[in-house]
């Protein structure tokens, strides 16, 4: 599914160049419904059903109104959801960044590392807010090609740069991940 997310916008722009908008939206809608049904049959959790549901809803609206702008709001919506997840994680002390780190880094973390990672959610609230604002700007003021680039590859580059900045900040301030 990650691959489909990456090619979603560029392929969409390419297809609407050659086919009617409603036909392309219908194709995407059918694919989204198939994916939604697959996730439902697989008995996925409600959290896993959010993204396919959003695709179905927004693509249905796009089809009904023949609206490219509605399609362009799919990445904005996803970015907004990530922003809200980090806001929730920060204020309810769920520590998403710490959880991700513990999931992929199996060694025990020092107390200073745990504290640094707990504060990471607050940093990612701002990263996600900026990403959402960039998406909104691009949807409203940029070309379809710029939208296709940022919605497919651009925000991954932005996240990578933000992650590198967080790691450098941690190293500069003396927080090192254990290599025990």
C-alpha positions as CSV (number, residue, x, y, z in Angstrom):
1,X,0.0,0.0,0.0
2,X,2.9,2.4,0.7
3,X,3.9,2.1,-3.0
4,X,0.4,3.1,-4.0
5,X,0.5,6.1,-1.7
6,X,3.7,7.2,-3.3
7,X,2.4,6.9,-6.9
8,X,-1.1,8.1,-6.1
9,X,-0.7,11.8,-7.0
10,X,1.8,11.6,-9.9
11,X,-0.3,8.8,-11.6
12,X,-3.5,10.8,-11.0
13,X,-2.0,13.9,-12.7
14,X,-0.8,11.8,-15.6
15,X,-4.2,10.0,-16.0
16,X,-6.2,13.2,-15.9
17,X,-4.0,14.5,-18.7
18,X,-5.3,11.6,-20.9
19,X,-8.7,10.8,-19.5
20,X,-11.8,12.6,-18.2
21,X,-11.5,13.6,-14.5
22,X,-14.6,11.7,-13.4
23,X,-13.3,8.5,-15.1
24,X,-10.0,8.7,-13.3
25,X,-11.7,9.5,-9.9
26,X,-14.0,6.5,-10.5
27,X,-11.0,4.2,-11.1
28,X,-9.4,5.4,-7.9
29,X,-12.7,5.1,-6.1
30,X,-13.1,1.5,-7.2
31,X,-9.6,0.7,-6.1
32,X,-10.2,2.4,-2.7
33,X,-13.4,0.4,-2.2
34,X,-11.7,-2.8,-3.1
35,X,-8.9,-2.0,-0.6
36,X,-11.5,-1.0,2.1
37,X,-13.3,-4.3,1.6
38,X,-10.0,-6.2,1.7
39,X,-9.1,-4.5,5.0
40,X,-12.6,-5.2,6.4
41,X,-12.5,-8.9,5.4
42,X,-9.0,-9.1,6.9
43,X,-10.6,-7.9,10.1
44,X,-8.3,-4.9,10.5
45,X,-8.6,-2.6,13.5
46,X,-10.6,0.6,13.4
47,X,-7.4,2.6,13.3
48,X,-6.3,0.6,10.2
49,X,-9.6,1.3,8.5
50,X,-9.4,5.1,8.8
51,X,-7.2,5.7,5.8
52,X,-9.1,3.5,3.4
53,X,-12.4,5.1,4.7
54,X,-11.0,8.6,4.0
55,X,-10.0,7.6,0.5
56,X,-13.5,6.3,-0.2
57,X,-15.3,9.3,1.3
58,X,-13.1,12.0,-0.4
59,X,-13.0,10.2,-3.7
60,X,-16.8,9.8,-3.6
61,X,-17.2,13.6,-3.0
62,X,-14.7,14.2,-5.8
63,X,-16.6,12.0,-8.2
64,X,-20.0,13.5,-7.2
65,X,-18.8,17.1,-7.7
66,X,-16.2,16.3,-10.5
67,X,-13.7,18.1,-8.3
68,X,-9.9,17.8,-8.7
69,X,-9.6,20.1,-5.7
70,X,-11.3,17.5,-3.5
71,X,-8.8,14.9,-4.6
72,X,-5.9,17.2,-3.9
73,X,-7.2,17.5,-0.3
74,X,-6.5,13.8,0.4
75,X,-2.9,14.3,1.4
76,X,-3.9,17.4,3.4
77,X,-6.4,15.3,5.3
78,X,-3.8,12.6,6.0
79,X,-1.3,15.1,7.1
80,X,-3.9,16.7,9.4
81,X,-4.6,13.3,10.9
82,X,-0.9,12.7,11.7
83,X,-0.8,16.2,13.2
84,X,-3.8,15.4,15.4
85,X,-2.3,12.0,16.4
86,X,0.9,13.7,17.6
87,X,-1.1,16.4,19.4
88,X,-3.1,13.7,21.2
89,X,0.0,11.7,21.9
90,X,1.8,14.7,23.4
91,X,-1.1,15.9,25.6
92,X,-2.2,12.5,26.7
93,X,1.4,11.3,27.2
94,X,1.2,8.3,24.9
95,X,4.8,8.9,23.7
96,X,4.5,7.8,20.0
97,X,8.2,8.5,19.2
98,X,9.3,6.5,22.3
99,X,6.9,3.7,21.2
100,X,8.3,3.7,17.6
101,X,11.9,3.7,18.9
102,X,11.2,0.8,21.3
103,X,9.5,-1.2,18.6
104,X,12.4,-0.9,16.2
105,X,15.3,-0.6,18.6
106,X,15.3,-3.7,20.8
107,X,18.1,-2.7,23.3
108,X,17.3,-1.0,26.6
109,X,17.4,2.8,26.6
110,X,19.0,4.9,29.2
111,X,16.8,7.3,31.3
112,X,18.1,10.3,29.4
113,X,17.3,8.7,26.1
114,X,13.7,7.8,27.2
115,X,13.2,11.4,28.4
116,X,14.5,12.8,25.1
117,X,12.2,10.5,23.1
118,X,9.2,11.4,25.3
119,X,9.7,15.0,24.4
120,X,10.0,14.0,20.7
121,X,6.2,14.1,20.3
122,X,6.1,17.8,20.9
123,X,8.7,18.4,18.2
124,X,6.7,16.2,15.8
125,X,3.6,18.2,16.5
126,X,5.3,21.2,14.9
127,X,6.8,19.1,12.1
128,X,3.3,17.8,11.2
129,X,1.7,21.3,11.5
130,X,4.3,22.7,9.1
131,X,3.7,19.8,6.7
132,X,0.0,20.3,6.8
133,X,0.5,24.1,6.1
134,X,2.8,23.2,3.2
135,X,0.2,20.9,1.8
136,X,-2.5,23.5,2.1
137,X,-0.3,26.1,0.4
138,X,0.5,23.7,-2.5
139,X,-3.1,22.7,-3.0
140,X,-4.3,26.3,-3.1
141,X,-1.4,28.1,-4.8
142,X,0.8,25.6,-6.8
143,X,0.5,23.7,-10.0
144,X,-0.8,20.1,-10.2
145,X,2.8,19.0,-10.9
146,X,4.1,20.6,-7.7
147,X,1.2,19.0,-5.8
148,X,2.0,15.6,-7.3
149,X,5.6,15.9,-6.4
150,X,5.1,17.0,-2.8
151,X,2.2,14.6,-2.2
152,X,4.2,11.6,-3.3
153,X,7.9,12.2,-2.6
154,X,8.3,15.7,-1.1
155,X,6.8,15.1,2.3
156,X,9.0,12.0,2.8
157,X,12.0,14.1,2.1
158,X,10.7,16.7,4.6
159,X,10.1,14.0,7.2
160,X,13.6,12.6,6.7
161,X,15.2,16.1,7.1
162,X,13.1,16.6,10.2
163,X,14.2,13.3,11.6
164,X,17.9,14.1,10.9
165,X,17.4,17.5,12.6
166,X,16.0,15.7,15.7
167,X,18.9,13.2,15.8
168,X,21.5,16.0,15.4
169,X,19.8,18.0,18.1
170,X,19.9,15.0,20.4
171,X,23.6,14.4,19.7
172,X,24.5,18.1,20.2
173,X,22.7,18.0,23.5
174,X,24.5,14.8,24.7
175,X,21.7,12.3,24.1
176,X,23.1,9.2,22.5
177,X,21.2,6.1,21.7
178,X,22.9,3.2,23.5
179,X,24.9,0.7,21.5
180,X,25.1,-1.9,24.3
